[in-house]
Amino acid sequence: MAAKLKALILPSEQRLEDVFTPEAIAEADKHFDAVWNRLGREYTADELAAMIGEADVIITSWGSPSITEEMLAKAPKLKMVGHAAGTMKKLVPKAVFDRGIKLFSANKRIALSVAEYCLGVLLSQLRYLHSYNNSLHAGGWKNNDWYGRELTGSTIGIVSASQTARAFLRLLAPFHVKVKLYDPYLTEEAAAELGVEKATLEQVMQCPIISVHAPNLPATKGIITRELLESIPDGAIFINSSRGDVVDEAALLEQLATGRFQAAFDVYPKEPLKADSPMRSLNHVFLTPHIAGAAIQGHQALGGLIIEDMVRNMNGEPTQHEVKAAQWEITA
């Protein structure tokens, strides 16, 4: 019987409870010679550097130290790195691909949690539920200005065909919406497969509902310009659950101050959101503290997904959560 691959599982015990079920822990022990973090805290970069030479596999999550090119030079046995969290851009250098190391990310599973958040926020804003809640807590009652709309049959503009956007599209399917989607990498054939109309960014920003799912890349910084924000129709709903930097912040604040459309934000250019941010005083703006991807079931599934996909790779089966070199420059 072949010896098991040695796996350094970096998350602290506290983080492990968040992203691994007992079943996932058992699977890791079944398939790997697993080395668990029992320090009661996250490893430091120096501690990882001292251990990495013996690793065939590394599994990380939020709080784990980054793997540098210097560390890679000390890791001749390393074959796979799995991240029980989202983006791996700040976790590993692109040089991992040159060394034949395979990467696995649970980003696709987190996308479902974010998509559910977007659907919930959208339904709430269409019916002014958060506004009514605030009004009733303050002693109010009905408001004839808050006459809600249905989602069914609506037109929605989506920025980027990211994993979150695709999960959102699946959740929107029962509502029979018409979707206009902007993504410079999306082909007409791919748009047809998704059931969307390929559109320009200008066309998307003129929809009555707009949801931004753009990845945080140099090319997307400030992609939602002043002119595009000014083109948002009166009475529209504008949602950003991707990254704050994709929107021109100064222009956004100016447009929000007019009160001519509703908005919802889970992300901001600088976090946490400043206590004196003008957004905090706008009742038509729904704010949450970067928690769209934070759901109990979603987090608990992450470690197991990574283990399962690594085992698929070891068995020569098609993977579901592998990060390919060709995707690196255009994904979050």
C-alpha positions as CSV (number, residue, x, y, z in Angstrom):
1,M,0.0,0.0,0.0
2,A,1.4,3.4,-1.0
3,A,2.3,5.8,1.7
4,K,-0.2,8.7,2.2
5,L,0.7,12.2,1.1
6,K,1.7,14.4,4.0
7,A,-0.8,17.2,4.4
8,L,-0.1,20.3,6.5
9,I,-3.5,21.6,7.5
10,L,-2.8,25.1,8.7
11,P,-6.1,26.5,10.1
12,S,-6.1,27.0,13.9
13,E,-8.6,24.9,15.9
14,Q,-11.0,27.8,16.1
15,R,-10.9,28.4,12.3
16,L,-11.1,24.6,11.8
17,E,-14.5,24.5,13.6
18,D,-15.7,27.2,11.2
19,V,-14.6,25.5,7.9
20,F,-14.4,21.8,8.6
21,T,-17.1,19.4,9.7
22,P,-16.1,16.3,11.8
23,E,-16.8,14.3,8.6
24,A,-14.4,16.4,6.6
25,I,-11.7,16.0,9.3
26,A,-12.2,12.2,9.2
27,E,-11.8,12.3,5.4
28,A,-8.6,14.3,5.6
29,D,-7.2,11.7,8.0
30,K,-8.4,8.9,5.8
31,H,-6.7,10.1,2.6
32,F,-3.7,12.0,4.0
33,D,-1.1,11.8,6.6
34,A,-2.6,14.9,8.1
35,V,-0.7,17.3,10.4
36,W,-3.1,19.4,12.3
37,N,-2.5,22.8,13.9
38,R,-2.7,22.3,17.7
39,L,-1.1,25.6,18.7
40,G,-4.3,27.4,19.6
41,R,-3.5,30.1,17.1
42,E,-2.6,30.5,13.4
43,Y,0.9,29.6,12.2
44,T,3.4,32.4,11.6
45,A,5.1,32.7,8.2
46,D,8.4,31.5,9.9
47,E,6.7,28.5,11.3
48,L,5.3,27.5,7.9
49,A,8.7,28.1,6.2
50,A,10.2,25.7,8.7
51,M,7.6,22.9,8.0
52,I,7.0,23.3,4.3
53,G,9.8,21.1,3.1
54,E,8.1,18.0,4.3
55,A,4.7,18.8,2.8
56,D,3.1,17.1,-0.2
57,V,-0.2,19.0,0.4
58,I,-1.1,22.2,2.2
59,I,-4.6,23.2,3.2
60,T,-5.3,26.8,4.3
61,S,-8.1,29.1,5.2
62,W,-8.6,32.7,6.4
63,G,-5.8,33.7,8.7
64,S,-3.2,31.2,7.3
65,P,0.2,32.7,6.3
66,S,0.9,33.3,2.6
67,I,3.1,30.9,0.7
68,T,6.0,32.9,-0.8
69,E,8.3,32.1,-3.7
70,E,11.1,31.6,-1.1
71,M,8.9,29.0,0.6
72,L,8.2,27.3,-2.6
73,A,11.9,26.9,-3.2
74,K,12.1,24.9,0.0
75,A,9.1,22.7,-0.9
76,P,10.2,20.2,-3.6
77,K,7.5,17.7,-2.6
78,L,4.6,20.1,-2.7
79,K,1.9,18.9,-5.2
80,M,-1.3,20.6,-4.1
81,V,-2.5,23.7,-2.2
82,G,-6.1,23.9,-1.2
83,H,-7.8,27.0,0.2
84,A,-10.9,26.5,2.4
85,A,-11.9,30.1,1.7
86,G,-12.1,32.3,-1.4
87,T,-9.5,34.0,-3.5
88,M,-6.0,32.6,-3.5
89,K,-4.4,35.7,-5.1
90,K,-2.8,36.9,-1.9
91,L,-2.1,33.4,-0.6
92,V,0.2,32.0,-3.3
93,P,2.4,33.5,-6.1
94,K,1.5,32.7,-9.7
95,A,4.9,30.8,-9.8
96,V,3.1,27.8,-8.3
97,F,1.9,26.9,-11.8
98,D,5.4,26.8,-13.2
99,R,6.2,24.2,-10.5
100,G,3.3,22.0,-11.5
101,I,1.5,22.6,-8.2
102,K,-2.2,22.3,-8.4
103,L,-4.5,24.8,-6.6
104,F,-8.0,24.3,-5.2
105,S,-10.3,27.0,-4.0
106,A,-13.7,26.9,-2.3
107,N,-14.6,30.2,-4.0
108,K,-17.5,28.6,-5.9
109,R,-19.2,27.5,-2.7
110,I,-18.8,30.9,-1.1
111,A,-20.4,32.3,-4.3
112,L,-23.7,30.6,-3.4
113,S,-23.8,32.3,0.0
114,V,-23.2,35.7,-1.6
115,A,-25.8,35.0,-4.3
116,E,-28.4,34.2,-1.6
117,Y,-27.5,37.5,0.1
118,C,-28.0,39.4,-3.2
119,L,-31.4,37.7,-3.7
120,G,-32.5,38.5,-0.2
121,V,-31.4,42.2,-0.4
122,L,-33.0,42.6,-3.8
123,L,-36.4,41.2,-2.6
124,S,-36.2,43.4,0.4
125,Q,-35.5,46.5,-1.6
126,L,-38.1,45.8,-4.2
127,R,-40.8,45.8,-1.4
128,Y,-39.1,48.5,0.8
129,L,-39.0,46.0,3.6
130,H,-36.0,47.5,5.4
131,S,-37.5,51.0,5.1
132,Y,-40.8,49.8,6.5
133,N,-39.0,48.0,9.3
134,N,-37.1,51.1,10.3
135,S,-40.2,53.2,10.0
136,L,-42.3,51.0,12.3
137,H,-39.5,50.8,14.9
138,A,-39.6,54.6,14.9
139,G,-43.4,54.7,15.4
140,G,-44.5,55.0,11.8
141,W,-46.9,53.0,9.6
142,K,-47.7,52.8,5.9
143,N,-46.0,55.1,3.4
144,N,-47.6,55.6,0.0
145,D,-44.2,56.5,-1.5
146,W,-43.0,52.9,-0.7
147,Y,-45.1,51.0,-3.2
148,G,-43.3,47.8,-3.9
149,R,-42.5,46.0,-7.1
150,E,-42.3,42.3,-7.9
151,L,-39.1,40.6,-9.0
152,T,-40.9,38.2,-11.4
153,G,-40.5,39.3,-15.0
154,S,-38.1,42.2,-14.2
155,T,-35.0,43.2,-16.2
156,I,-31.7,42.9,-14.3
157,G,-28.3,44.1,-15.3
158,I,-25.3,42.2,-14.1
159,V,-21.7,43.3,-14.1
160,S,-19.3,40.3,-14.6
161,A,-20.0,36.6,-15.2
162,S,-18.2,35.7,-12.0
163,Q,-18.9,32.6,-10.0
164,T,-21.2,34.7,-7.7
165,A,-23.0,36.1,-10.7
166,R,-23.6,32.5,-12.1
167,A,-24.9,31.4,-8.7
168,F,-27.2,34.4,-8.6
169,L,-28.5,33.6,-12.1
170,R,-29.4,30.1,-10.9
171,L,-31.4,31.6,-8.0
172,L,-33.1,34.1,-10.2
173,A,-34.3,31.4,-12.7
174,P,-37.7,30.8,-11.0
175,F,-38.5,34.5,-11.3
176,H,-38.3,34.5,-15.1
177,V,-36.3,37.6,-15.3
178,K,-34.6,39.1,-18.3
179,V,-30.9,39.5,-17.7
180,K,-28.4,41.8,-19.5
181,L,-24.8,40.8,-18.6
182,Y,-21.6,42.7,-19.2
183,D,-18.3,40.8,-19.1
184,P,-15.6,41.4,-21.7
185,Y,-14.6,37.8,-21.6
186,L,-18.1,36.4,-22.2
187,T,-18.7,35.0,-25.6
188,E,-22.1,35.0,-27.3
189,E,-22.2,31.2,-27.0
190,A,-21.5,31.4,-23.3
191,A,-24.1,34.0,-22.8
192,A,-26.7,31.8,-24.5
193,E,-25.7,28.9,-22.3
194,L,-26.3,31.2,-19.2
195,G,-29.6,32.3,-20.6
196,V,-28.6,36.0,-20.6
197,E,-28.2,38.8,-23.2
198,K,-24.6,39.9,-23.7
199,A,-24.6,43.7,-23.2
200,T,-22.4,46.7,-22.9
201,L,-21.6,48.1,-19.5
202,E,-23.6,51.2,-20.5
203,Q,-26.7,49.0,-21.2
204,V,-26.4,47.2,-17.9
205,M,-26.2,50.4,-15.9
206,Q,-29.4,51.6,-17.5
207,C,-31.4,48.6,-16.2
208,P,-34.0,49.0,-13.3
209,I,-32.0,46.5,-11.2
210,I,-28.2,46.4,-11.3
211,S,-26.0,43.9,-9.4
212,V,-22.2,44.2,-9.5
213,H,-20.1,41.0,-9.3
214,A,-16.8,42.2,-10.8
215,P,-13.6,40.7,-9.4
216,N,-11.0,42.9,-7.8
217,L,-8.4,43.3,-10.6
218,P,-6.4,46.3,-11.9
219,A,-8.7,46.4,-14.9
220,T,-11.9,46.6,-12.8
221,K,-10.7,49.4,-10.5
222,G,-13.2,52.3,-10.9
223,I,-15.0,50.5,-13.8
224,I,-18.3,52.0,-12.6
225,T,-17.5,55.6,-13.5
226,R,-19.3,58.9,-12.7
227,E,-21.0,58.8,-16.1
228,L,-22.3,55.3,-15.6
229,L,-23.6,56.1,-12.1
230,E,-25.4,59.2,-13.5
231,S,-27.1,56.9,-16.1
232,I,-28.8,54.7,-13.4
233,P,-32.5,55.2,-13.9
234,D,-34.6,57.0,-11.2
235,G,-36.2,54.4,-9.0
236,A,-33.6,51.7,-9.8
237,I,-31.9,49.4,-7.3
238,F,-28.1,49.2,-7.3
239,I,-26.3,46.4,-5.4
240,N,-22.6,45.9,-5.0
241,S,-21.4,42.7,-3.2
242,S,-18.1,42.4,-5.0
243,R,-15.5,45.0,-4.1
244,G,-15.8,48.6,-3.2
245,D,-13.0,49.7,-5.5
246,V,-14.9,48.9,-8.7
247,V,-17.0,52.0,-8.1
248,D,-16.0,55.7,-8.3
249,E,-16.6,56.4,-4.6
250,A,-16.9,60.2,-4.8
251,A,-19.4,60.0,-7.7
252,L,-21.3,57.3,-5.9
253,L,-21.8,59.4,-2.8
254,E,-23.0,62.3,-4.9
255,Q,-25.6,60.1,-6.7
256,L,-26.7,58.5,-3.5
257,A,-27.3,61.9,-1.9
258,T,-29.9,62.7,-4.5
259,G,-32.1,59.8,-3.3
260,R,-33.2,59.0,-6.8
261,F,-32.4,55.3,-6.6
262,Q,-32.0,52.6,-3.8
263,A,-28.7,50.9,-3.2
264,A,-27.3,48.1,-1.1
265,F,-23.6,47.6,-0.2
266,D,-21.7,44.8,1.5
267,V,-18.3,46.1,0.4
268,Y,-16.5,49.4,0.6
269,P,-13.2,50.9,-0.8
270,K,-11.9,51.1,2.8
271,E,-13.1,48.7,5.5
272,P,-14.5,49.0,8.1
273,L,-16.8,51.8,6.8
274,K,-15.9,55.1,8.5
275,A,-18.2,56.0,11.4
276,D,-18.9,59.4,9.8
277,S,-19.5,58.0,6.3
278,P,-22.4,59.8,4.6
279,M,-23.8,56.4,3.6
280,R,-24.7,55.8,7.2
281,S,-27.3,58.6,7.2
282,L,-29.1,57.6,4.0
283,N,-32.3,55.6,4.7
284,H,-32.6,54.4,1.1
285,V,-29.2,52.7,1.3
286,F,-29.0,49.2,2.8
287,L,-25.6,48.5,4.5
288,T,-24.0,45.4,5.7
289,P,-20.4,44.8,7.0
290,H,-18.9,42.5,4.3
291,I,-20.8,39.5,5.5
292,A,-22.5,38.4,2.3
293,G,-20.4,35.2,2.1
294,A,-20.6,34.5,5.8
295,A,-23.2,31.7,6.4
296,I,-22.9,28.7,8.7
297,Q,-23.6,26.0,6.2
298,G,-21.5,27.7,3.5
299,H,-18.4,28.0,5.7
300,Q,-18.8,24.5,7.1
301,A,-18.8,23.0,3.6
302,L,-15.5,24.6,2.6
303,G,-13.0,22.1,4.0
304,G,-14.8,19.1,2.8
305,L,-15.1,20.5,-0.7
306,I,-11.3,21.0,-0.9
307,I,-10.6,17.5,0.5
308,E,-13.0,15.9,-2.0
309,D,-11.6,17.7,-5.0
310,M,-8.0,16.9,-4.0
311,V,-9.0,13.2,-3.8
312,R,-10.6,13.5,-7.2
313,N,-7.3,14.8,-8.6
314,M,-5.4,12.0,-6.9
315,N,-7.8,9.5,-8.5
316,G,-7.4,11.0,-12.0
317,E,-11.0,12.2,-12.0
318,P,-12.3,15.6,-13.2
319,T,-12.0,18.3,-10.5
320,Q,-14.7,20.8,-9.6
321,H,-12.8,23.5,-7.6
322,E,-9.4,23.6,-9.2
323,V,-7.9,27.0,-10.1
324,K,-6.3,26.9,-13.5
325,A,-3.4,29.1,-14.7
326,A,-5.5,30.5,-17.5
327,Q,-8.0,31.8,-15.0
328,W,-5.5,33.6,-12.8
329,E,-5.5,37.0,-14.4
330,I,-9.3,37.4,-14.8
331,T,-10.7,36.0,-11.6
332,A,-10.8,37.2,-8.1
